[in-house]
């Protein structure tokens, strides 16, 4: 009976059909009204009132160290966006899932498209769909499956020649950092890796959530962090990685760009302070439903701390100090794929650093 009722609610779009779809108001009500209301307050009132997390310099006009324009993409899944939909900039980032099946041919077509864009630097990480970039998955593609997978995804193509992706003109980062220099002499330290928590057989770059590889991995000097998975509780439908979030707290990059969760597309300011800590603590607690939220618990203290610290930060900024520059960072879910529609519908995100 309950199964049929749930199916009906999904059909009526009153409940979500999968964990990769956003929670509906009914989903939130049944899970935790306290988390829902606090999340709305945090993301739509407290963060906007705190203003921009940082204030970049003006764009470079010659003879000065100007802003670096970062153009953020992810999850194009074999589709090449129209030329006018990708703004010009200094650094182009693609956060993975360039393809659907991850064959070398699919990846090469996306790399060739990226190479032809006018940005000074193009930096890419792999995604779970980009199978060829994972050596273990690549071997399974070349040793099994159909003939097309062996031809496209393996190391040998027509005539037996060795086939690999030509990354020339594009920087592919796989657990690697590098320093990028821009016009005017400014530099950015960038680190990228496409590893994701386990999401199914046959996907690339996966790890078990309870054995995450992030601790101490990201260089301390990282300005721009590029991953495929989101960190937990930020633009992730609660599918992100808690281990990555801990590592991000340690490094505190100015910009963290990711994708993977299509419906999480957007940007969110981060300050790595008590308000954010309380918000993440509340969102990490198991959902107890309406009755569970009514009973006094640590959840109440977390929600109170979000409001208390959030209001305090707003008063400190706007009344005691005025609208000066905040010392925060920015998280961007750059997914271009609109949900599970199979088409690109989310806009490209541009950030000035």
VEXFISE-903367 format. One record per residue (C-alpha): x, y, z. Coordinates in steps of 0.2 Angstrom, whole numbers, padded with zeros to 4 digits, always signed. Example, Ala and Ser with C-alpha at 12.3 -4.5 7.8 and 13.67 -1.06 7.14 Angstrom:
2
+0062-0022+0039
+0068-0005+0036
***
This chain:
353
+0000+0000+0000
+0014+0012+0005
+0023+0008-0011
+0008+0012-0022
+0006+0028-0012
+0024+0033-0015
+0023+0029-0033
+0007+0040-0035
+0016+0055-0026
+0031+0053-0037
+0019+0053-0053
+0011+0069-0046
+0029+0076-0043
+0025+0078-0025
+0040+0067-0021
+0057+0065-0030
+0060+0050-0041
+0078+0047-0036
+0092+0054-0024
+0099+0063-0039
+0083+0074-0040
+0080+0089-0029
+0069+0086-0013
+0052+0092-0015
+0043+0102+0000
+0034+0086+0005
+0051+0076+0005
+0058+0090+0016
+0043+0089+0027
+0044+0071+0030
+0062+0071+0032
+0066+0086+0043
+0056+0103+0043
+0070+0110+0054
+0083+0106+0041
+0073+0113+0027
+0068+0130+0035
+0086+0132+0042
+0093+0128+0025
+0082+0141+0016
+0087+0154+0029
+0105+0151+0028
+0106+0150+0009
+0093+0163+0004
+0094+0176+0018
+0110+0175+0029
+0123+0172+0015
+0116+0185+0003
+0116+0198+0017
+0134+0194+0021
+0138+0201+0003
+0152+0195-0009
+0164+0183-0001
+0178+0192-0009
+0181+0207-0019
+0192+0205-0035
+0203+0218-0042
+0197+0227-0058
+0200+0217-0075
+0217+0219-0082
+0219+0235-0093
+0238+0235-0095
+0251+0238-0083
+0242+0232-0068
+0238+0215-0059
+0220+0214-0064
+0206+0201-0060
+0208+0184-0067
+0192+0178-0076
+0188+0160-0073
+0175+0151-0084
+0167+0136-0076
+0160+0121-0085
+0156+0103-0080
+0145+0088-0086
+0143+0091-0104
+0141+0073-0108
+0147+0073-0126
+0137+0089-0130
+0147+0104-0137
+0139+0120-0131
+0136+0134-0144
+0151+0145-0146
+0141+0161-0139
+0136+0151-0123
+0154+0150-0117
+0161+0167-0111
+0178+0173-0114
+0190+0173-0100
+0208+0169-0094
+0205+0151-0086
+0193+0138-0093
+0189+0124-0081
+0180+0108-0085
+0176+0098-0070
+0173+0081-0078
+0159+0070-0086
+0164+0076-0103
+0157+0060-0110
+0144+0047-0108
+0153+0031-0111
+0170+0038-0108
+0178+0030-0124
+0194+0038-0130
+0185+0044-0146
+0172+0053-0135
+0185+0061-0124
+0195+0067-0139
+0181+0076-0147
+0178+0086-0131
+0196+0089-0129
+0197+0095-0147
+0183+0107-0143
+0191+0114-0128
+0207+0116-0136
+0199+0127-0149
+0192+0140-0136
+0202+0156-0134
+0205+0155-0116
+0224+0156-0110
+0223+0141-0100
+0211+0126-0101
+0211+0114-0086
+0201+0098-0085
+0198+0084-0073
+0190+0067-0076
+0173+0062-0071
+0165+0045-0067
+0158+0044-0084
+0175+0047-0092
+0180+0029-0091
+0196+0029-0101
+0205+0041-0089
+0204+0027-0076
+0217+0014-0080
+0208+0000-0071
+0192+0004-0080
+0201+0006-0096
+0208-0012-0095
+0191-0019-0093
+0185-0009-0108
+0199-0016-0119
+0197-0034-0113
+0179-0036-0113
+0162-0029-0119
+0158-0026-0138
+0170-0023-0152
+0166-0005-0152
+0171-0003-0134
+0188-0011-0139
+0191+0000-0154
+0186+0016-0145
+0190+0013-0127
+0205+0002-0128
+0223+0006-0132
+0222+0000-0150
+0211+0007-0164
+0210+0003-0183
+0225-0005-0190
+0231-0009-0173
+0239+0008-0170
+0240+0014-0152
+0226+0026-0147
+0227+0038-0133
+0220+0055-0129
+0230+0070-0136
+0229+0082-0122
+0240+0095-0131
+0233+0113-0127
+0223+0106-0112
+0230+0103-0095
+0223+0087-0088
+0225+0086-0069
+0223+0069-0060
+0229+0071-0042
+0240+0085-0048
+0243+0104-0045
+0251+0117-0055
+0255+0136-0055
+0247+0146-0069
+0253+0163-0074
+0242+0176-0082
+0243+0193-0090
+0249+0206-0078
+0260+0194-0069
+0247+0187-0058
+0248+0168-0053
+0236+0155-0047
+0240+0138-0039
+0227+0125-0046
+0224+0107-0040
+0213+0095-0048
+0207+0077-0046
+0191+0069-0052
+0189+0055-0039
+0171+0052-0033
+0162+0042-0020
+0156+0025-0026
+0141+0027-0037
+0140+0011-0047
+0149-0003-0056
+0159+0002-0072
+0162+0020-0067
+0179+0028-0066
+0189+0036-0052
+0178+0029-0038
+0182+0026-0020
+0172+0020-0005
+0165+0034+0006
+0171+0027+0022
+0189+0025+0014
+0190+0042+0006
+0207+0047-0001
+0207+0066+0003
+0215+0068+0020
+0231+0079+0018
+0230+0077-0001
+0227+0095-0007
+0242+0106-0007
+0241+0120+0006
+0244+0134-0006
+0229+0129-0018
+0220+0144-0024
+0208+0135-0035
+0202+0118-0031
+0194+0107-0046
+0185+0091-0041
+0171+0081-0050
+0162+0077-0033
+0155+0091-0023
+0159+0092-0004
+0145+0087+0007
+0131+0099+0011
+0135+0112-0003
+0126+0111-0019
+0126+0092-0019
+0108+0086-0014
+0118+0078+0001
+0127+0067-0011
+0144+0075-0009
+0159+0069+0000
+0161+0073+0019
+0180+0068+0018
+0182+0081+0004
+0173+0094+0015
+0185+0091+0029
+0200+0093+0017
+0192+0109+0010
+0191+0116+0028
+0209+0113+0030
+0215+0121+0014
+0202+0135+0012
+0204+0138-0007
+0197+0154-0014
+0187+0145-0027
+0181+0127-0027
+0173+0121-0043
+0165+0104-0046
+0150+0096-0054
+0143+0078-0054
+0126+0083-0046
+0117+0091-0060
+0103+0098-0050
+0115+0106-0038
+0120+0119-0051
+0124+0136-0044
+0136+0146-0033
+0138+0147-0014
+0148+0158-0003
+0159+0150+0010
+0167+0158+0025
+0174+0143+0036
+0167+0150+0052
+0155+0145+0066
+0140+0149+0056
+0145+0138+0042
+0151+0124+0054
+0134+0125+0063
+0125+0123+0046
+0135+0108+0041
+0133+0100+0058
+0114+0102+0057
+0113+0095+0039
+0124+0080+0044
+0112+0074+0057
+0100+0060+0052
+0083+0066+0047
+0070+0062+0060
+0054+0069+0052
+0041+0081+0060
+0040+0072+0077
+0059+0070+0078
+0061+0089+0075
+0048+0093+0089
+0058+0084+0102
+0072+0095+0110
+0089+0089+0104
+0106+0095+0098
+0097+0099+0081
+0089+0114+0090
+0106+0120+0096
+0113+0119+0078
+0099+0128+0071
+0100+0142+0084
+0119+0143+0081
+0116+0146+0062
+0105+0160+0066
+0115+0167+0081
+0132+0167+0072
+0124+0172+0055
+0116+0188+0062
+0131+0192+0071
+0142+0191+0056
+0129+0202+0046
+0129+0215+0060
+0148+0215+0061
+0150+0217+0043
+0137+0230+0039
+0135+0240+0055
+0152+0239+0064
+0164+0239+0049
+0153+0243+0034
+0153+0234+0018
+0171+0230+0016
+0179+0215+0008
+0175+0198+0016
+0188+0185+0018
+0179+0170+0011
+0178+0159-0004
+0166+0153-0017
+0160+0136-0021
+0153+0133-0039
+0143+0118-0045
+0147+0120-0064
+0136+0107-0071
+0129+0112-0088
+0117+0096-0090
+0100+0101-0084
+0095+0087-0072
+0093+0070-0081
+0085+0079-0097
+0100+0074-0108
+0102+0092-0114
+0112+0107-0108
+0101+0119-0099
+0111+0127-0085
+0121+0142-0089
+0140+0143-0088
+0147+0151-0072
+0160+0165-0073
+0170+0170-0058
+0183+0185-0056
+0197+0182-0044
***
